[in-house]
């Protein structure tokens, strides 16, 4: 989790900026969207399985840490954040 912490802080800053810019509250930021949707809960600062509504244990986070870091470094997490705003705010609709 220590490797993830600075990245989660960065994600939190970006989400805060997006909230300010668009005026829409963002509680969850998707980290992995494959078999299950794994999100960063900005309110509790925990990582959660969205479909199950439960927070991951430390062991589960450690198993997914490399995949989460990979998605962050590839820019997928920012893409997920952008796509979420596209749906919630309706960007691009005429």
trRosetta pair geometry for C-beta under 8 A, 3 or more apart (Angstrom, degrees):
i j d omega theta_ij theta_ji phi_ij phi_ji
1 4 5.4 -60 -156 39 45 114
1 5 6.5 65 148 -47 73 92
1 58 6.6 -71 -32 -140 128 85
1 61 5.6 31 -79 123 94 140
1 62 7.3 -66 -37 -71 73 75
1 65 7.3 -120 -74 -99 40 125
2 5 5.8 -32 -151 2 35 119
3 6 8.0 -62 -180 28 34 94
3 7 7.7 16 140 0 63 117
3 65 6.3 85 66 178 119 126
3 69 6.5 -25 132 -81 118 137
4 7 5.5 -75 -161 48 48 111
4 8 5.6 46 149 -26 86 108
4 61 7.4 -92 3 173 158 114
4 65 5.9 -113 -50 -138 115 94
4 68 6.3 14 -113 103 119 135
4 69 6.8 -116 -92 -69 76 91
5 8 5.8 -56 -143 35 29 109
5 9 6.5 32 157 -21 64 103
6 9 5.5 -50 -150 33 35 116
6 10 6.6 38 151 -19 64 103
7 10 5.5 -52 -152 35 35 113
7 11 6.4 37 149 -19 66 104
7 68 7.9 142 102 135 147 101
7 69 6.7 -167 -32 -114 169 73
7 72 5.0 22 -169 -177 134 168
8 11 5.4 -49 -145 37 36 114
8 12 6.2 42 152 -24 64 103
8 40 5.8 -180 -134 -140 100 142
8 45 7.2 98 148 -154 138 83
9 12 5.6 -52 -150 34 30 115
9 13 6.6 33 151 -20 63 102
10 13 5.7 -51 -151 33 33 112
10 14 6.5 30 153 -16 65 105
11 14 5.8 -56 -149 38 32 110
11 15 6.2 30 154 -17 67 108
11 29 5.5 170 167 105 122 163
11 40 6.1 77 109 59 147 163
11 72 7.3 -87 -62 -122 116 114
11 77 6.1 -60 -110 146 122 138
11 81 7.8 -172 -156 -61 90 140
12 15 5.8 -56 -144 39 29 110
12 16 6.3 34 154 -23 64 106
12 40 7.8 -113 -66 136 81 136
12 42 5.8 140 -119 -130 90 104
13 16 5.6 -54 -148 34 30 114
13 17 6.5 32 153 -20 63 103
14 17 5.7 -51 -151 34 33 113
14 18 6.4 32 151 -17 65 105
14 78 6.8 -72 162 -110 160 92
14 81 6.8 56 123 139 117 174
15 18 5.5 -52 -146 38 35 112
15 19 6.3 42 151 -24 65 102
15 26 4.7 -125 -170 86 109 138
15 29 5.5 -104 -74 -70 138 128
15 42 6.2 -128 97 -81 153 150
15 81 6.4 -124 -90 -136 83 132
16 19 5.6 -49 -149 32 32 115
16 20 6.5 30 153 -17 63 105
17 20 5.8 -57 -152 37 31 110
17 21 6.1 29 152 -19 66 110
18 21 5.6 -55 -142 39 31 112
18 22 5.9 -5 170 12 68 112
18 24 7.9 -43 137 62 88 91
18 26 6.4 32 88 -15 116 145
18 81 6.5 -162 -31 164 168 117
18 85 6.3 -113 -176 -74 127 140
19 22 6.8 -74 -135 54 19 83
19 23 7.3 69 175 -101 54 10
19 24 6.4 -119 -129 74 61 49
19 25 6.0 38 -134 -112 117 37
19 26 5.5 -125 -71 11 101 95
20 23 7.7 18 -169 -68 19 49
22 85 6.1 -170 -42 -147 172 119
22 89 5.2 -71 -167 -93 132 148
24 85 7.0 150 61 -125 140 83
24 88 5.5 129 178 131 158 129
24 89 5.8 -124 -22 -73 149 98
26 29 6.6 52 156 -68 120 84
26 42 6.7 66 110 10 79 149
26 81 7.4 30 -151 -144 155 94
26 84 7.2 92 -125 117 112 139
27 41 6.5 -7 158 -149 86 68
27 42 5.7 -149 -160 43 40 97
27 43 5.5 -11 -148 -23 96 110
28 39 4.0 5 -169 170 108 145
28 40 6.9 145 -155 69 56 48
28 41 5.9 -24 -98 -98 77 58
28 42 7.2 -149 -78 1 25 87
28 48 7.3 -81 -120 57 114 122
28 50 6.8 82 -167 -98 158 115
29 39 6.2 144 67 -162 36 84
29 40 4.6 -15 58 53 95 103
29 42 6.6 74 -9 -46 101 106
29 77 6.6 48 154 -174 109 100
29 80 7.0 110 -179 101 68 115
29 81 5.7 -8 -141 -86 99 100
29 84 7.9 -127 -124 8 55 158
30 33 5.3 16 180 -58 135 107
30 37 6.1 -62 -126 -166 104 98
30 38 7.4 96 -159 75 63 50
30 39 5.3 -50 -97 -100 44 84
30 50 8.0 -35 -103 -32 83 142
30 77 7.0 -167 91 -134 66 66
30 80 3.9 -115 67 170 114 146
30 81 7.5 -159 38 -57 83 57
30 84 7.1 165 0 -52 109 125
31 38 4.9 -59 65 104 102 94
31 39 6.2 160 4 -115 87 25
31 40 5.7 95 -47 -30 115 90
31 47 6.9 -31 15 -138 153 109
31 68 4.8 -4 171 -130 123 98
31 71 6.1 125 178 80 61 144
31 72 7.6 -20 -143 -56 86 91
31 77 6.0 -1 -118 -105 53 110
31 80 7.8 -127 -59 49 17 162
32 36 7.3 40 103 82 109 71
32 37 7.1 176 91 -147 64 34
32 38 4.1 28 45 38 101 112
32 64 6.7 -98 -19 -168 152 123
32 67 5.9 35 -95 129 130 118
32 68 6.3 -79 -43 -87 104 72
32 71 6.2 -156 -85 -30 66 159
33 37 5.3 13 -118 -114 68 81
33 38 7.9 -129 -63 31 42 66
33 80 6.4 163 -25 -109 132 127
36 49 5.3 -24 164 -148 134 102
36 50 7.5 163 170 39 82 78
36 51 5.9 -115 -146 23 87 122
36 52 7.5 -10 -150 -9 129 105
37 49 7.3 114 74 -164 56 54
37 50 4.2 -30 90 35 109 126
37 51 6.1 115 33 -27 93 91
38 47 6.3 13 179 177 99 103
38 48 7.3 161 -156 81 56 39
38 49 6.1 -33 -100 -99 68 58
38 50 7.3 -153 -92 -9 16 88
38 56 7.3 19 -140 -43 109 136
38 64 6.4 -164 -133 174 173 158
38 68 7.2 -91 108 -87 136 106
39 47 7.2 170 86 -154 38 60
39 48 5.4 -24 64 64 87 90
39 50 5.1 67 -3 -59 121 107
40 45 8.0 -9 -177 -143 90 39
40 46 8.0 171 -154 91 53 29
40 47 5.9 -34 -100 -102 58 72
40 48 7.9 140 -111 19 11 82
41 44 4.7 10 111 42 123 96
41 45 7.1 -75 87 -14 77 12
41 46 5.2 -3 49 61 115 73
41 47 7.2 -174 9 -95 84 18
41 48 5.0 56 -34 -8 116 126
41 55 7.5 -73 12 -100 139 99
42 45 7.1 24 -154 -76 30 55
44 55 7.4 -90 108 -91 145 135
46 55 4.6 -18 147 -136 137 128
46 56 7.6 176 168 39 93 73
47 55 6.8 105 75 -157 47 77
47 56 4.9 -26 95 30 98 119
47 61 5.6 121 49 -104 141 107
47 64 7.8 -171 147 80 151 134
47 68 7.8 -54 -127 -98 146 154
48 53 7.4 -13 -179 -154 117 25
48 54 6.7 172 -151 94 81 28
48 55 5.1 -53 -96 -99 77 57
48 56 6.8 -154 -96 -12 23 80
49 52 4.3 19 101 37 118 110
49 53 7.5 -41 86 12 76 20
49 54 5.7 3 45 60 101 76
49 55 7.9 175 11 -107 72 11
49 56 6.5 106 -31 -63 88 87
50 53 7.4 22 -176 -70 29 47
56 60 4.0 -129 -168 92 101 124
56 61 5.0 128 115 -57 126 80
56 64 7.3 -68 -154 26 163 135
57 60 4.7 97 51 6 75 102
57 61 7.1 -137 94 -5 40 86
58 61 5.7 -54 -149 35 32 112
58 62 6.4 35 153 -22 65 104
59 62 5.7 -53 -150 33 32 113
59 63 6.6 32 152 -19 64 104
60 63 5.7 -54 -153 33 34 113
60 64 6.5 12 156 -2 66 111
61 64 6.1 -71 -148 49 31 98
61 65 6.1 59 151 -62 68 90
62 65 5.5 -21 -144 -15 31 123
64 67 5.2 -63 -165 47 65 113
64 68 5.6 67 138 -27 89 104
65 68 5.7 -58 -147 37 29 111
65 69 6.2 27 158 -17 66 108
66 69 5.7 -54 -145 39 30 111
66 70 6.2 36 153 -24 64 106
67 70 5.5 -51 -147 34 30 116
67 71 6.5 30 154 -18 63 104
68 71 5.8 -56 -151 36 31 110
68 72 6.4 30 151 -19 65 105
69 72 5.6 -53 -147 36 33 112
69 73 6.2 28 157 -16 67 109
70 73 6.0 -59 -145 40 27 107
70 74 6.2 22 158 -15 64 112
71 74 5.9 -58 -140 41 28 108
71 76 4.2 -76 -163 62 82 124
71 77 5.4 98 132 -43 98 88
72 75 8.0 42 172 -65 29 21
72 76 7.5 -71 -61 50 21 81
72 77 4.9 0 -101 3 61 135
75 78 5.1 -49 -166 42 69 115
75 79 6.0 78 135 -27 80 100
76 79 5.2 -54 -148 37 37 116
76 80 6.3 42 152 -22 69 100
77 80 5.6 -46 -148 33 33 113
77 81 6.5 37 149 -20 62 103
78 81 5.5 -51 -149 35 35 115
78 82 6.4 36 151 -20 65 105
79 82 5.6 -54 -149 36 32 112
79 83 6.3 31 154 -18 66 105
80 83 5.8 -54 -145 38 30 110
80 84 6.4 36 154 -24 63 104
81 84 5.7 -52 -151 31 30 114
81 85 6.8 27 152 -15 62 104
82 85 5.8 -57 -154 36 33 109
82 86 6.5 39 148 -26 65 103
83 86 5.3 -47 -149 28 37 118
83 87 6.8 29 155 -13 65 101
84 87 6.2 -61 -157 38 31 104
84 88 6.0 16 156 -8 69 116
85 88 5.8 -62 -132 48 33 103
85 89 5.1 -2 -179 11 74 119
85 91 6.2 33 128 -8 92 128
86 89 7.0 -54 -110 52 12 88
86 90 7.6 57 177 -112 44 9
86 91 4.9 -81 -117 49 61 102
86 92 6.5 2 -144 17 99 119
87 90 7.6 11 -179 -70 19 47
90 93 4.5 -49 173 18 95 131
